[in-house]
Amino acid sequence: MTFMKTVVAGAVAAMMSTAAYAAETTLTISSWAPPSHGMNATMWPNLVKMMEDATGGKVSAEIKYRLAPPPAQMDLVQDGAADMTWIFHGYNAGRFVGTKLIELPGYEGSAEAASVAYWRVYEKHLAALNEHKGVKVIAMMTHGPAQVHSAKAVTSLADVKGMKVRVPGGVGGDVGAALGATGIKVPAPKVYETLASNAADGVVMPMEARKGFKLTEVAQNVYHMPGGLYRGSFALIMSQEAFDALPADAQAALDSKVFGEAASRMAGQVWDAIDVAGREVTEAASDNAINDASAADVAAFGAIAEGIRTKVLAEIAAKGVDSAAAYEMVKAEMAAN
């Protein structure tokens, strides 16, 4: 065979190989954080690769931005305007109650451990609530421990009283109220301008926001409570119709190899990494400071957290869930991971 024939043959073989693994279905992912945010830069690409590997390249997906504001993401998928997205449950007041379980202060462990525990508890205790009616839940996850970020230094719990603080809803809102703060509810993409315009004195978010939402520029101080003030609850969801439209073998592969615990674990791992990155940029900024809570404040917050747990577990129990058993399961599963 001549050199040219060899080249042509190789090119044809490559094209045939590419065609054989070309996606038969490319799903649309709606995302609302900046493209540089870890969920978009790492988590979604990881999930897409997991989907492609599981289906032999038959199912892929691509991210699109600005399709809808964060609180409207679930409706967007239900209406078929996007196939997949991630939702923060606290943005939809009253719509989700069971999801507050994972947000409670006092859990010990990483976002990975919490996300795995969350998926297992969701399957056993929370899925029956059908709070995600109309969509397919493909992962449950949490962010890392939330801390207070502010321009003016906060060095004690007492400093939070009377502050205008951005809270996300859910248990984060309960914590803000218990600390005597005036809660301001805006989605995460709006926190920078909310602080820059002095519409809020501070925000309560995980450490990743130092980098992901550039808080190092507008909230130079962090008040750090061991274990955090709460954890945020997220779900990765998919249009049920889009899933049902996939070939049966692709559905089976995604359900057995990707969706559920595997995706939840991966998403939690990503959040742990971006929390570390957020702390690193804070420590590297000469005008930023991390102020650790005193032992007295840790004890005081422990008492506050107990009251919030009692209140939230009662709310969940009123929905027909054995909230005490679910709470103990979260702790046990986190300890095991």
Beta strands, then each sheet from edge to edge (+ up, - down):
strand 1: 25-31
strand 2: 59-65
strand 3: 84-88
strand 4: 135-142
strand 5: 146-150
strand 6: 164-166
strand 7: 182-184
strand 8: 202-206
strand 9: 221-224
strand 10: 233-239
strand 11: 289-292
sheet 1: 2+ 1+ 3+ 10- 4+
sheet 2: 7+ 6+ 8+ 5- 9+ 11+
end
